[in-house]
Amino acid sequence: MTAKELLYVEDALGHEQYFQTKCRETANQIQDAELKACVEQMAQKHRQIFQSFYGLL
């Protein structure tokens, strides 16, 4: 993996962590159960994407 590619993966990891954190924070503030479940699924998806990127390292 080149240095530039490694920087891209590092940047992507940071973005996925941010998205996951924001989804969790938002889900904790939502009252509607259906909408809350949807946002929690989004957080889970971002966690999976993070794990995929992390696996490249």
GROMACS elastic network, one bead per residue, 0.5 to 0.9 nm:
[ bonds ]
;  ai    aj funct       b0    kb
    1     4     6  0.81883   500
    1     5     6  0.61262   500
    1     6     6  0.64496   500
    1    57     6  0.89749   500
    2     5     6  0.51593   500
    2     6     6  0.61759   500
    2     7     6  0.86567   500
    3     6     6  0.50280   500
    3     7     6  0.62315   500
    3     8     6  0.86992   500
    4     7     6  0.50871   500
    4     8     6  0.63266   500
    4     9     6  0.88081   500
    5     9     6  0.63131   500
    5    10     6  0.86118   500
    6     9     6  0.51283   500
    6    10     6  0.61474   500
    6    11     6  0.85779   500
    6    57     6  0.81464   500
    7    11     6  0.60895   500
    7    12     6  0.85234   500
    8    11     6  0.50799   500
    8    12     6  0.61000   500
    8    13     6  0.85865   500
    9    13     6  0.61061   500
    9    14     6  0.86692   500
    9    53     6  0.63970   500
    9    54     6  0.78894   500
    9    56     6  0.80147   500
    9    57     6  0.83036   500
   10    13     6  0.51217   500
   10    14     6  0.64193   500
   10    15     6  0.88202   500
   10    53     6  0.84319   500
   10    54     6  0.85479   500
   11    14     6  0.51759   500
   11    15     6  0.63488   500
   11    16     6  0.87523   500
   12    15     6  0.50685   500
   12    16     6  0.61653   500
   12    17     6  0.85964   500
   12    50     6  0.78848   500
   12    53     6  0.74067   500
   13    16     6  0.51936   500
   13    17     6  0.61859   500
   13    18     6  0.86050   500
   13    49     6  0.84987   500
   13    50     6  0.57078   500
   13    51     6  0.85990   500
   13    53     6  0.65152   500
   13    54     6  0.70715   500
   14    17     6  0.51747   500
   14    18     6  0.62035   500
   14    19     6  0.87064   500
   14    50     6  0.85612   500
   15    18     6  0.50467   500
   15    19     6  0.61691   500
   15    20     6  0.85407   500
   15    50     6  0.87296   500
   16    19     6  0.50727   500
   16    20     6  0.60183   500
   16    21     6  0.85024   500
   16    46     6  0.56380   500
   16    47     6  0.70951   500
   16    49     6  0.70113   500
   16    50     6  0.56031   500
   17    20     6  0.51290   500
   17    21     6  0.61251   500
   17    22     6  0.86128   500
   17    46     6  0.74462   500
   17    47     6  0.74044   500
   17    50     6  0.69466   500
   18    21     6  0.51701   500
   18    22     6  0.61608   500
   18    23     6  0.85735   500
   19    22     6  0.51603   500
   19    23     6  0.60642   500
   19    24     6  0.86006   500
   19    42     6  0.87153   500
   19    43     6  0.71793   500
   19    46     6  0.66470   500
   19    47     6  0.88883   500
   20    23     6  0.51815   500
   20    24     6  0.62567   500
   20    25     6  0.86681   500
   20    42     6  0.76189   500
   20    44     6  0.73458   500
   20    45     6  0.82098   500
   20    46     6  0.54431   500
   20    47     6  0.63222   500
   20    50     6  0.89101   500
   21    24     6  0.52090   500
   21    25     6  0.61719   500
   21    26     6  0.85644   500
   21    43     6  0.74396   500
   22    25     6  0.50635   500
   22    26     6  0.60156   500
   22    27     6  0.84627   500
   22    43     6  0.80738   500
   23    26     6  0.50884   500
   23    27     6  0.59904   500
   23    28     6  0.85983   500
   23    39     6  0.59452   500
   23    40     6  0.66753   500
   23    41     6  0.88558   500
   23    42     6  0.67313   500
   23    43     6  0.51850   500
   23    44     6  0.89265   500
   23    46     6  0.88768   500
   24    27     6  0.50599   500
   24    28     6  0.62529   500
   24    29     6  0.88745   500
   24    39     6  0.75097   500
   24    40     6  0.64972   500
   24    42     6  0.88360   500
   24    43     6  0.61539   500
   25    28     6  0.53050   500
   25    29     6  0.67606   500
   26    29     6  0.52608   500
   26    30     6  0.65048   500
   26    36     6  0.82229   500
   26    39     6  0.74315   500
   26    40     6  0.87863   500
   27    30     6  0.52713   500
   27    31     6  0.84581   500
   27    35     6  0.81552   500
   27    36     6  0.51202   500
   27    37     6  0.76858   500
   27    38     6  0.85446   500
   27    39     6  0.57211   500
   27    40     6  0.60867   500
   27    43     6  0.88020   500
   28    31     6  0.82282   500
   28    36     6  0.77122   500
   29    36     6  0.83998   500
   30    33     6  0.76139   500
   30    35     6  0.72526   500
   30    36     6  0.56309   500
   30    39     6  0.89757   500
   31    34     6  0.89552   500
   31    35     6  0.80915   500
   31    36     6  0.70320   500
   32    35     6  0.54755   500
   32    36     6  0.59825   500
   32    37     6  0.86226   500
   33    36     6  0.50082   500
   33    37     6  0.61013   500
   33    38     6  0.86543   500
   34    37     6  0.51914   500
   34    38     6  0.63664   500
   34    39     6  0.88680   500
   35    38     6  0.50406   500
   35    39     6  0.63369   500
   35    40     6  0.86003   500
   36    39     6  0.52250   500
   36    40     6  0.61237   500
   36    41     6  0.86113   500
   37    41     6  0.61584   500
   37    42     6  0.86679   500
   38    41     6  0.50986   500
   38    42     6  0.63969   500
   38    43     6  0.88538   500
   39    43     6  0.63548   500
   39    44     6  0.86920   500
   40    43     6  0.50174   500
   40    44     6  0.62696   500
   40    45     6  0.86498   500
   41    45     6  0.61417   500
   41    46     6  0.86564   500
   42    45     6  0.50143   500
   42    46     6  0.62683   500
   42    47     6  0.86253   500
   43    46     6  0.51673   500
   43    47     6  0.62578   500
   43    48     6  0.87596   500
   44    48     6  0.63127   500
   44    49     6  0.87107   500
   45    48     6  0.50538   500
   45    49     6  0.62410   500
   45    50     6  0.85655   500
   46    50     6  0.60443   500
   46    51     6  0.85685   500
   47    51     6  0.62254   500
   47    52     6  0.86758   500
   48    51     6  0.50517   500
   48    52     6  0.62436   500
   48    53     6  0.87457   500
   49    52     6  0.50175   500
   49    53     6  0.62826   500
   49    54     6  0.84968   500
   50    53     6  0.52126   500
   50    54     6  0.60013   500
   50    55     6  0.84765   500
   51    55     6  0.59832   500
   51    56     6  0.88161   500
   52    55     6  0.50750   500
   52    56     6  0.68159   500
   53    56     6  0.53524   500
   53    57     6  0.73833   500
   54    57     6  0.55215   500
